[in-house]
């Protein structure tokens, strides 16, 4: 069976979002991780993992953001920014960004101007949403695997998926089964 076309970007499957004691924990991180595990074999080496990192020195509105979340002012090698162990072992390609959106020049180059981007990860209502909209604006076909994502809470997750699905046909919300079974 051939896998789905395009590149899979696994957004921010990091300890800071997995740890239930973290102020940024995604309560359904484990469910999203299960969906990501099911997607990985279908994409082979066409997978990019991303990491959200605090900037060395926040600028502009980011200063107020990090005043609200001072625990996050840690260097890139700090344990909270590491991918969870299961994904760190599988992450051959990693893109770091100090922004919510991970549609960076590096990810854009990997996808290509007429490519397809499949997204999974956390948080649906923040970094996944921000990445989705920027990639769609760039003219890339974006598919979001709803059951391989987790939000800050169930309501925020559902609302973000709804908003993204309003952008059809640029953005389509689907499922892991829809992707690996060819039903996208």
N, C-alpha and C positions, 0 to 999 in steps of 0.2 A: 504494500500500500504506500502510495506517495503521500507525503505530508502536505499541509496547507502551504500555499505560496506566501512569500513575504518574509519579514523578519519579526521575530518575537522580541519585544522589549519588556523585561520583567522589572517593574518599577519598585525600587526602594524596599526590598525584602530584608530589612535591616533589624538589628537587635532593638533599636530604640522604638520600633513599631511593634515588635513581637513581645517584648517584656511586659507582662500585665502590670508591673509596678511603675512603668514609664508614664509620664503625663501625656505622651503621644501614642500610647498603645492603641492598636486597632483591635477591638474585641474579637473579631472574626479572622484574625491573622492566620490561624491554623487552617481554616476552611479555604482561604485564598491560597495558602501554601500547597494544599492538596490539589487544587486546580492547576497551579503552576507545575507541580510534579507530573501531572497528566499531560500537560502541553509540551514539556521539554523534549521528549523523544521524537515528537512529530516535526520539530524544527531543527534537530541535529546541531550543526555548527552555526545556524542562523539565529543565534540568541545573543542579546545584549542585556546585561544586568545594569541597573543604575543605582547610584547611591546619592542621597541628599546629604550635603555637608554644610556645616556653618562656614561662612566666610571668615577669613582671618580678621578682617576689620569691616563690620557691617556699614553700609552706606545708605543714605536716603531713608526711606520708610523701614528698611530692614533694621535700623537702629532701634526703633520702638518695638519691633517684633522680638528682637533678642533681649530687650529689657523685660518683656513679658515672659520670655522663656530663657532665663539665664543659664539653666542647666545645660543647654544645647551649645553654649559657647565653648566647644572643645575641638581640639585639632583633628584633622582627617584620620589619624591613626588611632583615635580613642575607641575603646570597645563599643560604645553605643552606636557608632557609625558602621561597624562591621556588618557584612551580610550575615544572616544566621548561618550556623555551621553547615547545614545541609546544602544551602545555596552557594556558600563560599567555595565549597569543594567542586561545584559545577560551573563556576563563573569564569570562563576563559576570556570573556570580553566584558569589561566594566567601563561605564561612563559615569564620571562624578560631576555633580553640578550643585552650586550653592543657590539654586532657584527651585521653585516648585516644579515648573515645567522642565522636562528632560529632553525636549526637542532642541538639542544643541547641534552645532555644526557637525560634531562627531557622529551623533546618531543619524542626522540627515544624510551624511555621506554613506553610512552603512545601508540605509534604506534606498537611497537613490530618488531622483525627482519624480519618477513615475511608479514608485514602489508601493508596496502594501506593508502597513505596520499593524501588528497584532499586539495589543497591550494587556498586561495582567499586573497585579501587584497592589500596593497601597500608597496612599489612601485614595480610594475612588473619588472622593469629594475634594481632593486637593491636588496631589501630584499627578494622578492618572488623568483627571479632568484637564489640568493645565497642559499636559503633554498632548492629549488628544486634540484639543482645540488648536494649538499651535501647528501640529502636524497637518491637520485638515486645512488650515489656512495656507499652508505651503503646497497644497494640492495633492497630498498623499492620501490614499485610501486607508482609513483607520477602522479596525475591528477591535472591539473591547470585549474580552471574555468575562462576562459579568460574574460568573461563579469562580473565577480565579482572581477576583478583586475583593477588597474589604475596605470599608469606610470607617470614619470616626465612630459611627454608630449605624444601626440598620436604616434609620430614616434618611440620614445623609447619604448613605450608599445608594438607596433607591432613588432619591431625588437627583443625584449626580448622573446615574444611569439614564433617567428620564430626560434630563437636559441634553446629554450627549446624543441620545436617540432622535432628538428633534432635528439634528443636523443631517439626517439621511438625505442623499446617499453618500455624502462625504464620510460620515461616521455611522457605523452600524454596531449595535449592541447585540452580542450573540452569546453562546455558551461554549464551554470546552468541547462538548459532544458535537456541537454544530461546526466547530473548527476541525477537529480531528476526524470527524465523519464526513467532511466535505459539504456540510449543509449550510455554509456561511452565505 
